[in-house]
Amino acid sequence: MPTYREAQAQMDKSIEALRREFSSVRTGKASPSLLDSVRVDAYGSKMVLNQVASVSTPEPRMLVVQPWDKGLMQEIEKAIRNSELGLNPANDGNIIRVPVPALNEERRREMVKMLHKIAEEGRVGIRHARQEANKDIKRRQGNSELSEDEARRETDKIQKLTDEYNAKIESLLKTKEEEVMEV
């Protein structure tokens, strides 16, 4: 039954996108994925930071950005400073050191709100996949490809799948929320 598999594939994509978004949300620890959302003005266009430099974590609260082109040092530093991550990079001419300060309580709560928004976007993706699958089931039922009972069974199966994926989102959200609130 292609409808079920297509819905499942779409829902998997939503979960994967959610994981990527969650990984870019800052906790108290330094992680190279923290800078994934930073865009740098380079070579006449906006480029993702990891396309113009390598990012590493030599210490738990320190990121090191090594530009491949030294001419982009100022632009990279400016892009990190202007991002909404609240980071203050230091340039020593060869590399850019980015200390990751511990989050205060207010900032942690803001991060949790942001996590909830991201999770809701994931839920919207799941609901969209369910809606598309249900439309397809109705269409197949209208074309007499499915009986009423078969359509009901498939719709129930899709709903069960939707509930399963929503539970995954809740689990991911809870884990990331605990990580952010951890002092």
C-alpha positions as CSV (number, residue, x, y, z in Angstrom):
1,M,0.0,0.0,0.0
2,P,1.9,3.0,-1.3
3,T,-0.2,5.6,0.6
4,Y,1.1,4.3,4.0
5,R,4.7,4.1,2.9
6,E,4.6,7.6,1.3
7,A,3.1,9.0,4.5
8,Q,5.7,7.3,6.6
9,A,8.5,8.6,4.4
10,Q,7.1,12.2,4.7
11,M,6.8,11.8,8.4
12,D,10.4,10.5,8.6
13,K,11.5,13.6,6.8
14,S,9.7,15.8,9.3
15,I,11.4,14.0,12.2
16,E,14.8,14.4,10.5
17,A,14.2,18.1,9.9
18,L,13.2,18.5,13.6
19,R,16.4,16.7,14.8
20,R,18.5,19.1,12.6
21,E,16.7,22.1,14.0
22,F,17.0,20.9,17.6
23,S,20.7,20.3,17.1
24,S,21.2,24.0,16.2
25,V,19.5,25.1,19.4
26,R,22.1,26.2,21.9
27,T,22.5,24.4,25.3
28,G,25.2,25.3,27.7
29,K,27.7,23.0,25.9
30,A,29.7,23.9,22.8
31,S,28.8,21.9,19.7
32,P,29.9,22.5,16.0
33,S,26.2,22.2,14.9
34,L,25.5,25.3,17.0
35,L,26.9,27.4,14.2
36,D,25.0,25.6,11.4
37,S,22.5,28.4,11.1
38,V,25.2,31.1,10.6
39,R,25.4,32.6,7.1
40,V,28.5,34.4,5.9
41,D,28.7,37.0,3.2
42,A,31.4,35.3,1.0
43,Y,32.2,35.5,-2.7
44,G,29.2,37.7,-3.4
45,S,26.5,35.5,-1.8
46,K,25.4,34.2,1.6
47,M,27.0,30.9,2.4
48,V,26.6,28.5,5.3
49,L,29.6,28.8,7.7
50,N,30.6,25.2,7.3
51,Q,31.2,25.8,3.6
52,V,33.9,28.4,4.2
53,A,35.5,27.2,7.5
54,S,35.9,24.2,9.7
55,V,34.4,24.3,13.2
56,S,35.7,22.2,16.1
57,T,35.3,22.0,19.9
58,P,38.6,21.7,21.7
59,E,37.0,22.4,25.0
60,P,33.4,21.9,26.4
61,R,32.7,25.6,26.3
62,M,34.8,26.7,23.3
63,L,34.3,26.6,19.6
64,V,37.2,27.1,17.2
65,V,36.5,28.3,13.6
66,Q,39.3,27.8,11.1
67,P,38.5,29.7,7.9
68,W,39.8,28.1,4.7
69,D,40.3,31.6,3.2
70,K,42.0,34.0,5.6
71,G,40.4,36.9,3.7
72,L,37.0,35.9,5.2
73,M,38.0,36.2,8.8
74,Q,36.2,39.5,9.4
75,E,33.1,38.4,7.6
76,I,32.9,35.1,9.6
77,E,33.5,37.0,12.8
78,K,30.8,39.5,11.9
79,A,28.3,36.8,10.9
80,I,28.8,34.9,14.2
81,R,28.4,38.1,16.2
82,N,25.3,39.2,14.4
83,S,23.6,35.8,14.6
84,E,20.9,35.4,17.2
85,L,23.0,33.0,19.2
86,G,24.4,35.6,21.6
87,L,28.0,34.7,21.0
88,N,31.1,36.9,21.1
89,P,33.9,35.6,18.8
90,A,37.5,36.6,19.2
91,N,39.8,36.7,16.1
92,D,43.6,36.2,16.6
93,G,44.5,36.4,12.9
94,N,44.6,32.7,12.2
95,I,41.5,31.3,13.9
96,I,38.4,32.5,15.5
97,R,37.7,31.5,19.1
98,V,34.0,31.5,20.2
99,P,33.5,31.1,23.9
100,V,30.1,29.6,24.7
101,P,28.8,31.2,27.9
102,A,26.6,29.3,30.3
103,L,22.9,30.2,29.8
104,N,21.1,32.1,32.5
105,E,17.6,31.1,33.6
106,E,15.8,33.6,31.5
107,R,17.7,32.6,28.3
108,R,17.0,28.9,29.1
109,R,13.3,29.6,29.2
110,E,13.5,31.5,25.9
111,M,15.3,28.5,24.4
112,V,12.5,26.2,25.6
113,K,9.9,28.4,24.0
114,M,11.8,28.3,20.8
115,L,12.0,24.5,21.1
116,H,8.2,24.3,21.4
117,K,7.8,26.4,18.2
118,I,10.2,24.1,16.4
119,A,8.3,21.0,17.7
120,E,5.0,22.5,16.5
121,E,6.5,22.9,13.0
122,G,7.4,19.2,13.1
123,R,3.8,18.4,14.2
124,V,2.5,20.5,11.3
125,G,4.6,18.4,8.9
126,I,3.2,15.2,10.4
127,R,-0.4,16.4,10.1
128,H,0.3,17.4,6.5
129,A,1.5,13.9,5.7
130,R,-1.6,12.5,7.3
131,Q,-3.8,14.8,5.4
132,E,-2.2,13.9,2.1
133,A,-2.6,10.2,2.8
134,N,-6.2,10.6,3.8
135,K,-6.9,12.6,0.6
136,D,-5.4,9.7,-1.4
137,I,-7.5,7.1,0.4
138,K,-10.6,9.1,-0.3
139,R,-9.7,9.5,-4.0
140,R,-9.0,5.7,-4.2
141,Q,-12.4,5.0,-2.5
142,G,-14.1,7.4,-4.9
143,N,-12.5,5.6,-7.9
144,S,-13.9,2.3,-6.4
145,E,-10.3,1.0,-5.8
146,L,-11.1,0.6,-2.1
147,S,-14.2,-0.5,-0.3
148,E,-15.6,1.5,2.6
149,D,-14.2,-1.0,5.1
150,E,-10.7,-1.0,3.5
151,A,-10.7,2.8,3.4
152,R,-11.6,2.9,7.1
153,R,-8.8,0.4,8.0
154,E,-6.3,2.4,6.0
155,T,-7.4,5.7,7.6
156,D,-7.1,4.1,11.0
157,K,-3.6,2.8,10.2
158,I,-2.6,6.3,9.0
159,Q,-3.9,7.8,12.3
160,K,-2.0,5.2,14.3
161,L,1.2,6.2,12.4
162,T,0.5,9.9,13.0
163,D,0.1,9.2,16.8
164,E,3.4,7.3,16.8
165,Y,5.3,10.1,15.1
166,N,3.7,12.7,17.4
167,A,4.9,10.7,20.3
168,K,8.5,10.7,18.8
169,I,8.3,14.5,18.6
170,E,7.2,14.7,22.2
171,S,10.1,12.5,23.2
172,L,12.7,14.5,21.3
173,L,11.2,17.7,22.7
174,K,11.3,16.4,26.3
175,T,15.0,15.3,25.9
176,K,16.1,18.5,24.4
177,E,14.2,20.6,26.9
178,E,15.9,18.7,29.8
179,E,19.3,19.3,28.1
180,V,18.6,23.1,27.8
181,M,17.3,23.4,31.4
182,E,20.3,21.5,32.8
183,V,22.6,23.8,34.7
